[in-house]
Amino acid sequence: MITTSASANAEDQRSGMTLDELAAFVQNALRHEIPGDTRLYVRVNLKGGIKRIETRP
């Protein structure tokens, strides 16, 4: 069984991920044919900004 995952970290952990960074994550996931119904896991900072986003097999 082969599984594929995708992840991305915000360049600025204090401010959180930008829309461009999030879009790049989504494009990468689609390029690797990760299904659209895959659950996402995020780590956020105290302000609620996304520090890390990933899929898990």
N, C-alpha and C positions, 0 to 999 in steps of 0.2 A: 504494500500500500504506500503510495506516494502522497504526501500532503504538502501544501504550499501555504506559507504565511507571509504577511507583510507587516512592516512596522515603520514608524517614523518618529523622530524626536524633534521638538521645537528648537530652533536655533537659539532663541532667547527663552530660557526656562522660566525666568521671572515674569515675563509678559505673556507667555503662552504662544501657541501656534497661530500663524497667520492663515488667512484664507488660501493664499497661494501654496503654503506648505500642506494644508489639508487637501487641496485639489491634486497636488503631486502624489500624495499618499493614495488617493482614490484611483488616479490614473495608473499607478504602479500595480495596485491590486487588480484592476481590470486587465492590464497587460498580462498578468500571471494567471488570468482566468479564475480568480477567486469568485465564487458565487455571490450574487447580490444579497442573499439571505444570511450571509455569514455574520455572526455576532462580532461587535467591536468592543475592545477593552481599552479604557483610557485612564491615564494618570493625570490628575489636575493639580494646579498650584492653589495656594490659599485664596486667590482671587477668582478661581474657577476656570482659568485659562488651561488649555490642553498642553501638558508637558510631553506626553507620549501617547501614541495611539497604535494599536496592533490588532491583528487577527490571531487566533490560536487554532491550530488544527484539531 
